[in-house]
Amino acid sequence: MALQQFQFGRTKSVAKRSKKFLEEALYTRLFREGGSEVSVRHQLNQFLKSHKRVYKWEVGDTLKKLRERKLYFPALKLSETMCKRGMNKTVSDQAVHLDLVSKTRGIAAAENYFVGLPESSKNHLCYGALLNCYCKELMTEKAEALMEKMKELNLPLTSMPYNSLMTLYLKNGQPEKIPAIIQEMKASNIMLDSYTYNVWIRALAAVNDIAVVERVVDEMKRDGRVAGDWTTYSNLASIYVDAGFLEKAEKALKELEKRNAYKDLSAYQFLITLYGRTGNLLEVYRVWRSLRLAFPKTANTSYLNMIQALVNLKDLPGAEKCFREWESGCSTYDIRIANALIGAYAKEGLLEKAEELKERARRRGAKPNAKTWEIFLNYYLKSGEFKLAVDCVANAVSIGRGDGGKWVPPSVVVSSLMGHFEQEKDVDSAEGFLEILKKAVDNIGAEVFESLIRTYAAAGRTSPAIRRRLKMENVEVNEACMKLLETICVE
């Protein structure tokens, strides 16, 4: 069996093992050709075909890293195959596997996996994993019922299941439920961790209770067991910015910097964004310099974040300089970064610069995406160039969203275009726009058809087919439009 050596611990070195084993660490092998899912899957298949042995800790470490990168499908395949080859899963491994099943095959499959586990495995870890799955999918009733079941079974509860439930309530727009959970944790002597405090703080901010937010932060400071992390202070700074307390926000940002001892990239990016929201351009540049020193090979996302902050601060020359710096050294031309500057140009009415940059990006291999066309769409709508606006909608719909989903024009865009056609009595353009819209949405909706009917009436045009179209689309129009149909739908 390929995993006979799983019993050895992490102390077993991959450098000194026999030829029966994989010649390098499993994680290194899987990411040999980069981090894309295609290349990772290819390397995983090659490894599995080789039947080379690896240590159990390698599998656990690799699964952790695959999950961090959201490569759930290859992670599940690795977990399943290793189990078939003799790897004995601990309860902790089973909890991880349950989470992977949920993310790749859905909640029903995760529930079936949980039901099939031996009773000895159904402890707080696997129950907690299933609870977390319910919370991720915003399944409130199932999550609450499972939490009650865990209490009935007297499972040893930590802050984790409570954190999952509180995050669910926050996402579901029920922040008022969170203080009661905090009180239950305290009554049960369950220690609040930094994540608990962070969710609690966000919940209080959601109901605009800034004074209590500050009392919670003070309580956390007094609790010697918990130290606020940089996320705590990024939340606090964001809350102060939203409330208009810019001086307090900057103090919170200074605390954030003190707690970023390990130079977390996300912390730097939050600092840039939040200093930008306080309007402090000097601090934005200072943190940017610190980020560049900490990460000489600066990621595309960092450049994107910085350019967006500069654009929001109306520092267009600074944004252009930062863009040129990125452009001169980038290995992959990222249309998102180009879009940030294209959007700034369009907002300032610099259409020629926006068009030139769009074409330059295209030449460098970054084709315009739906966001690119949305930027030009908004420009043309504001300038009254409706034909060009419709072309932008058509391009965006044709390309779709980056995640493979359909791009749907915002309702305000649809209303604006249909209103223009109605005003201009332009039936042909209205009908043409509807054909584009049908590619993006399953249901056109009553408001669009009502506008179309008014356009026909204003133009003095007839169309016997409109009643049939309304019936096929299962659309009911208002009484005024029903009266107009009497004159429009004549044979």
C-alpha positions in Angstrom: 0.0 0.0 0.0 1.2 3.5 -0.9 0.7 4.8 2.7 2.2 2.1 4.8 4.4 4.7 6.5 1.7 7.0 7.7 2.3 6.0 11.3 5.6 8.0 11.3 5.4 11.4 12.8 6.4 14.8 11.5 10.0 14.2 12.7 10.5 11.8 9.8 12.4 13.9 7.2 11.4 13.8 3.5 15.0 14.4 2.5 16.3 11.1 3.7 13.7 8.6 2.7 14.0 5.7 0.3 13.1 5.6 -3.4 9.7 4.1 -2.5 8.7 7.5 -1.3 8.0 10.7 -3.2 11.3 12.4 -3.9 10.1 15.8 -2.6 7.5 17.1 -0.2 3.9 16.4 -1.4 2.9 20.0 -1.3 6.0 21.0 -3.3 5.2 18.4 -5.9 1.6 19.5 -6.3 2.6 23.2 -6.8 5.6 22.4 -9.1 3.9 24.1 -12.1 2.2 26.9 -10.2 -1.0 27.4 -8.1 -3.7 27.1 -10.7 -6.3 24.4 -10.2 -5.5 22.8 -13.6 -1.8 22.4 -12.8 -2.4 21.2 -9.3 -4.9 18.6 -10.5 -2.4 17.4 -13.1 0.4 17.0 -10.6 -2.0 15.3 -8.2 -3.0 12.8 -10.8 0.7 12.1 -11.7 1.5 11.5 -8.0 -1.5 9.2 -7.5 -0.6 7.2 -10.6 3.0 6.8 -9.4 1.8 5.0 -6.2 4.8 6.6 -4.4 4.6 6.7 -0.6 4.3 9.8 1.6 4.0 10.5 5.3 0.7 11.1 6.9 1.7 14.5 8.2 2.5 15.5 4.6 -1.1 14.7 3.6 -2.5 16.7 6.4 -0.2 19.6 5.7 -1.0 19.5 2.0 -4.7 19.4 2.6 -4.4 22.5 4.9 -2.6 24.4 2.2 -5.0 23.4 -0.6 -7.9 24.5 1.6 -6.2 27.8 2.2 -5.9 28.3 -1.5 -9.6 27.3 -2.0 -8.5 24.3 -4.1 -11.3 22.1 -2.6 -11.7 19.6 -5.5 -8.1 18.4 -5.6 -8.1 18.4 -1.7 -11.1 16.1 -1.6 -9.6 13.8 -4.2 -6.4 13.5 -2.2 -8.3 12.9 1.0 -10.5 10.2 -0.5 -7.6 8.4 -2.4 -5.3 8.4 0.6 -8.1 6.9 2.7 -8.7 4.1 0.1 -4.9 3.4 0.3 -4.9 2.8 4.0 -4.6 6.1 5.7 -6.4 5.9 9.1 -8.4 9.1 9.5 -8.5 10.7 12.9 -11.7 12.4 14.0 -10.0 15.7 13.1 -9.3 14.4 9.6 -12.9 13.3 9.3 -14.1 16.8 10.2 -11.8 18.3 7.5 -13.1 15.7 5.0 -16.7 16.6 5.9 -16.0 20.3 5.2 -14.4 19.4 1.8 -17.5 17.3 0.8 -19.8 20.2 1.7 -17.7 22.7 -0.4 -17.5 20.4 -3.4 -20.7 18.3 -3.4 -23.1 20.3 -1.3 -24.7 20.1 2.1 -26.8 17.0 1.3 -23.6 15.0 0.6 -21.9 16.4 3.8 -25.0 15.3 5.8 -24.8 11.8 4.3 -21.0 11.6 5.1 -21.8 12.6 8.7 -24.6 10.0 9.1 -22.2 7.3 7.8 -19.5 8.1 10.3 -19.1 5.6 13.2 -20.7 6.9 16.5 -17.3 7.2 18.1 -16.4 9.8 15.5 -19.5 12.0 16.1 -17.9 14.2 18.7 -17.6 18.0 19.0 -15.2 18.2 16.0 -17.5 16.6 13.4 -20.6 18.1 14.8 -18.8 21.5 14.8 -17.7 20.9 11.1 -21.3 20.2 10.1 -22.6 23.2 12.0 -20.0 25.4 10.3 -21.3 24.1 6.9 -24.8 25.0 7.8 -23.7 28.5 8.8 -21.7 29.0 5.6 -24.8 28.2 3.6 -26.9 30.5 5.8 -29.2 27.6 6.9 -30.3 29.2 10.1 -32.9 26.6 11.2 -30.6 23.6 10.7 -27.7 25.4 12.4 -29.8 26.3 15.5 -31.2 22.8 15.7 -27.7 21.2 15.5 -26.4 23.6 18.1 -29.2 22.5 20.5 -28.4 18.9 19.7 -24.7 19.4 20.6 -25.8 20.9 23.9 -28.2 18.0 24.6 -25.3 15.5 24.0 -23.2 17.5 26.5 -20.4 17.8 23.9 -17.5 19.9 25.1 -18.2 23.2 23.4 -15.5 25.8 22.6 -15.9 29.3 21.1 -15.8 27.8 17.6 -19.4 26.7 17.2 -20.6 29.9 18.8 -18.5 31.9 16.5 -19.9 30.1 13.5 -23.5 30.8 14.7 -22.7 34.5 15.3 -21.2 34.9 11.9 -24.4 33.4 10.4 -26.5 35.9 12.3 -24.3 38.8 11.1 -24.6 37.7 7.5 -28.3 37.1 7.8 -28.9 40.6 9.1 -29.7 39.5 12.6 -26.9 41.2 14.7 -29.4 41.8 17.6 -29.1 38.0 18.4 -25.4 38.1 19.1 -25.3 39.8 22.6 -27.5 36.9 23.9 -25.0 34.3 22.6 -22.1 36.3 24.2 -24.0 36.1 27.5 -24.6 32.4 27.1 -20.8 31.8 26.5 -20.0 33.8 29.6 -22.5 31.9 31.7 -21.1 28.6 30.5 -17.5 29.7 31.2 -16.6 29.5 27.5 -13.6 31.7 26.8 -14.2 34.4 24.2 -11.4 34.5 21.7 -10.3 37.4 19.4 -12.7 36.1 16.7 -15.6 36.3 19.1 -14.8 39.8 20.1 -14.4 40.8 16.4 -17.8 39.4 15.5 -19.4 41.1 18.6 -17.8 44.4 17.6 -19.1 44.1 14.0 -22.6 43.2 15.3 -22.7 46.3 17.6 -21.5 48.5 14.7 -24.3 47.1 12.5 -26.8 48.6 14.9 -24.7 51.9 15.3 -23.9 51.3 19.0 -20.5 52.9 18.9 -20.4 53.5 22.7 -20.9 49.8 23.4 -18.3 48.9 20.8 -15.7 50.9 22.8 -16.8 49.2 26.0 -16.3 45.8 24.4 -12.8 46.8 23.2 -12.0 47.9 26.8 -13.4 44.6 28.2 -11.1 42.7 25.7 -8.1 44.7 26.9 -8.9 43.9 30.5 -9.3 40.2 29.7 -5.7 39.1 30.0 -6.4 35.9 28.1 -7.3 37.7 24.9 -5.2 40.2 22.9 -6.9 42.1 20.1 -5.3 41.2 16.8 -4.9 43.5 13.8 -8.3 42.5 12.5 -9.9 43.9 15.7 -8.4 47.3 15.1 -9.1 47.3 11.3 -12.8 46.7 12.3 -12.6 49.4 14.9 -11.0 51.9 12.4 -13.6 51.1 9.8 -16.4 51.6 12.3 -15.0 55.0 13.3 -14.6 56.1 9.6 -18.2 55.2 8.9 -19.3 57.2 11.9 -17.1 60.2 10.9 -14.8 59.9 13.9 -11.6 60.3 11.8 -9.2 61.1 14.7 -10.3 58.0 16.6 -10.0 56.0 13.3 -6.4 57.0 13.0 -5.6 56.0 16.5 -7.1 52.6 15.8 -4.9 52.3 12.7 -1.8 53.0 14.7 -2.8 50.2 17.0 -3.3 48.0 14.0 0.2 48.7 12.8 1.6 47.8 16.2 -0.1 44.4 16.0 1.2 43.6 12.5 4.5 42.3 13.8 4.4 39.4 11.3 3.9 41.8 8.4 0.6 40.4 7.2 -0.1 41.5 3.6 -3.8 41.9 4.3 -3.0 44.2 7.2 -1.0 46.5 5.0 -3.8 46.6 2.5 -6.4 47.4 5.1 -4.2 50.2 6.4 -3.9 51.7 2.9 -7.6 51.5 2.3 -8.6 52.9 5.7 -6.0 55.7 5.7 -7.4 56.5 2.3 -10.9 56.7 3.8 -9.7 59.1 6.4 -8.3 61.3 3.6 -4.7 61.0 4.8 -2.7 60.7 1.6 0.7 61.0 3.4 -0.1 58.0 5.5 -1.3 56.0 2.5 2.1 56.6 0.8 4.0 55.8 4.1 2.3 52.5 4.5 2.8 51.7 0.8 6.5 52.2 1.2 6.5 49.8 4.2 4.5 47.2 2.2 7.0 47.5 -0.7 9.9 46.9 1.8 8.2 43.9 3.4 7.1 42.5 0.0 9.7 43.5 -2.7 7.9 41.2 -5.2 4.7 43.1 -4.8 1.5 41.3 -5.7 -1.0 42.5 -8.2 -3.7 42.8 -5.5 -1.5 45.2 -3.6 -1.0 47.5 -6.6 -4.8 47.3 -7.3 -5.5 48.3 -3.7 -3.0 51.2 -3.8 -4.3 52.6 -7.1 -7.9 52.4 -6.0 -6.9 54.3 -2.8 -5.1 57.0 -4.8 -8.0 57.3 -7.3 -10.5 57.7 -4.4 -8.2 60.5 -3.0 -8.3 62.3 -6.4 -4.5 61.7 -6.7 -4.6 60.8 -10.4 -1.0 61.6 -11.1 0.0 59.3 -8.2 -2.3 56.6 -9.5 -0.7 56.9 -13.0 2.8 56.7 -11.6 1.9 53.6 -9.5 0.3 52.0 -12.6 3.4 52.6 -14.7 5.5 51.1 -12.0 3.3 48.0 -12.0 3.1 47.8 -15.8 6.8 47.9 -16.3 7.4 44.9 -14.1 4.3 42.8 -14.3 4.5 39.2 -15.5 0.8 38.9 -16.1 -1.2 41.9 -17.3 -4.2 42.2 -14.9 -7.3 43.8 -16.4 -8.5 44.6 -12.9 -5.6 47.0 -12.3 -6.2 48.6 -15.7 -9.9 49.0 -14.9 -9.0 51.0 -11.8 -7.3 53.6 -13.9 -9.7 53.4 -16.8 -12.5 54.1 -14.3 -10.6 57.1 -12.9 -10.2 58.5 -16.5 -13.8 58.0 -17.3 -14.9 59.7 -14.1 -12.8 62.7 -15.0 -14.2 62.8 -18.5 -10.8 61.7 -20.0 -12.4 59.3 -22.5 -9.5 59.3 -24.9 -7.1 58.2 -22.2 -9.5 55.5 -21.0 -9.9 54.1 -24.5 -6.1 54.1 -25.1 -5.5 52.2 -21.9 -8.2 49.7 -22.8 -6.5 49.0 -26.1 -3.1 48.9 -24.5 -4.3 46.3 -22.1 -5.8 44.3 -24.9 -2.4 44.3 -26.8 -0.8 43.0 -23.6 -3.2 40.1 -23.5 -5.7 41.4 -21.0 -9.1 41.5 -22.8 -11.7 43.9 -21.5 -14.0 42.2 -19.0 -17.6 43.0 -18.0 -16.3 45.6 -15.5 -14.4 47.4 -18.3 -17.6 47.7 -20.3 -19.6 48.7 -17.3 -17.2 51.7 -16.8 -17.7 52.8 -20.4 -21.4 52.1 -20.1 -21.7 54.5 -17.1 -19.7 57.2 -19.0 -21.9 57.0 -22.1 -25.1 57.1 -20.1 -24.0 60.3 -18.4 -22.9 61.8 -21.7 -26.2 60.8 -23.4 -24.6 58.5 -25.9 -27.3 55.8 -25.7 -26.3 53.8 -28.8 -22.8 53.3 -27.5 -24.2 52.5 -24.0 -26.3 49.7 -25.5 -23.1 48.4 -27.3 -21.4 48.3 -23.9 -24.3 46.3 -22.4 -24.1 43.8 -25.3 -20.3 43.4 -24.8 -20.7 42.9 -21.0 -23.5 40.4 -21.4 -21.5 38.5 -24.0 -18.4 38.2 -21.8 -20.2 37.4 -18.5 -18.8 37.6 -15.0 -15.4 36.3 -14.1 -16.8 33.5 -12.1 -18.7 32.1 -15.1 -22.0 33.6 -14.2 -24.1 35.9 -16.3 -23.5 39.7 -16.2 -26.9 41.4 -15.5 -27.2 45.1 -16.2 -28.3 47.0 -13.0 -32.0 47.9 -13.0 -31.2 51.6 -13.0 -29.4 51.1 -16.4 -32.3 49.2 -17.8 -34.7 51.9 -16.7 -32.5 54.7 -18.1 -32.2 53.0 -21.5 -35.9 52.1 -21.8 -36.9 55.6 -20.7 -34.7 57.1 -23.4 -36.2 54.8 -26.1 -39.7 55.7 -24.8 -38.9 59.4 -25.0 -37.5 59.2 -28.5 -40.3 56.9 -29.6 -37.6 54.5 -30.8 -39.4 51.1 -31.0 -36.6 49.4 -33.0 -33.9 50.3 -30.5 -36.1 49.2 -27.6 -36.8 45.8 -29.2 -33.1 45.4 -29.9 -32.2 46.2 -26.3 -34.7 43.6 -25.1 -33.0 40.9 -27.3 -29.7 41.7 -25.5 -31.5 41.7 -22.1 -33.0 38.2 -22.8 -29.4 36.8 -22.9 -28.8 38.1 -19.4 -32.0 37.4 -17.5 -34.6 34.7 -17.5 -37.5 37.0 -16.7 -37.7 40.4 -18.4 -40.2 41.8 -15.9 -43.3 43.9 -16.0 -41.6 47.3 -15.9 -39.6 46.7 -19.0 -42.6 45.5 -20.9 -44.7 48.4 -19.7 -42.0 50.8 -21.0 -42.0 48.9 -24.3 -45.8 49.2 -24.6 -45.6 52.9 -24.0 -42.9 53.3 -26.6 -45.1 51.5 -29.2 -48.0 53.8 -28.2 -45.9 57.0 -28.4 -44.6 55.9 -31.8 -48.0 55.1 -33.1 -46.8 51.5 -33.9 -48.8 48.4 -33.7 -47.8 44.8 -32.8 -50.4 42.1 -32.6 -47.8 39.8 -31.0 -47.3 41.7 -27.8 -50.2 40.1 -26.0 -48.8 36.7 -26.9 -45.3 37.7 -25.7 -46.7 38.8 -22.4 -48.5 35.5 -22.0 -45.3 33.5 -22.9 -43.2 35.5 -20.4 -46.0 35.2 -17.8 -46.0 39.0 -17.2 -48.9 41.0 -16.0 -48.8 44.7 -16.9 -50.6 47.6 -15.1 -54.1 48.8 -16.0 -52.8 51.8 -18.1 -50.8 49.5 -20.3 -53.7 47.1 -20.7 -55.7 50.0 -22.2 -52.8 50.9 -24.5 -52.7 47.3 -25.7 -56.2 47.7 -27.1 -54.8 50.1 -29.7 -51.4 48.5 -30.2 -52.5 44.9 -30.6 -54.7 45.3 -33.7 -54.6 42.8 -36.5 
